[in-house]
Amino acid sequence: MPRCFVTGCNSGYDSQRSAEKRHFFQAPRDSSRLQVWQHAIPRLDKQRTSSCVVCDLHFEDSDLVKEFVHNLNGDVIIPRDNWALKDDAVPRLFPNCPSCLSKPARKRKQPAVWRAPPVKVGKRQGDGNVTSLCDDGSNSPMCGAIASLYSELVDLAKTNQKIQGWSLEVVDASVVVYKLKMENAVPRVDKAVVVSRTLAVSVSANG
């Protein structure tokens, strides 16, 4: 029976035979993969070669292939007598060595998602809230988005294009996007968004 190469591991030794079967995996023949194993296994007294073997105790469960899976009108799963390793498997668990030498694979964090800052509510006009954003000279992603929006709205207004359900006008240095509603046969502004050239944004409702 082969003997595990990892320092302190007795798998494969006659004195350590147990009812639980151990599975042994040969080190990679590929030089670059072998080098990864060499850096991972904490042993300085002996050089690792492709003839060395490492037992399953030193691999995470996700690195081990324990079953054959066949698709015959549905998955057929057959346990493997001899386990295999996934192509990118690296020994990382060393229970008989100092804990600092065990290096479980880190879970990759989800990339951070930029979120817009909370809306600041300023003065009130009638029944609507007026909100001003990006009026402090900030260079945040929010301001960049507003600058792009301002340019697009100006282009739409110049070509007399409309946004479905909304009217669009350029007044002085601001773009006004508004929606009208009828009250007692009189049109009035229901909702409005004003974007100025200085990137100040105001939102009002109900007038």
Secondary structure, DSSP 4 states (H G I P E B T S, - for coil): -----STT--TT-GGG--SSPP-EEEPPSSHHHHHHHHHHS---SS---TT-EEEGGGS-GGGEEEEEEEESSSEEEEEEEEEEE-TT------TTS-GGG--PPPPPPPPP---PPPPPEEEEETTEEEE--S-S---SHHHHHHHHHHHHHHHHHHTT--BTTBEEEEETTEEEEEEEEEETTEEEEEEEEEEETT--EEEEE--
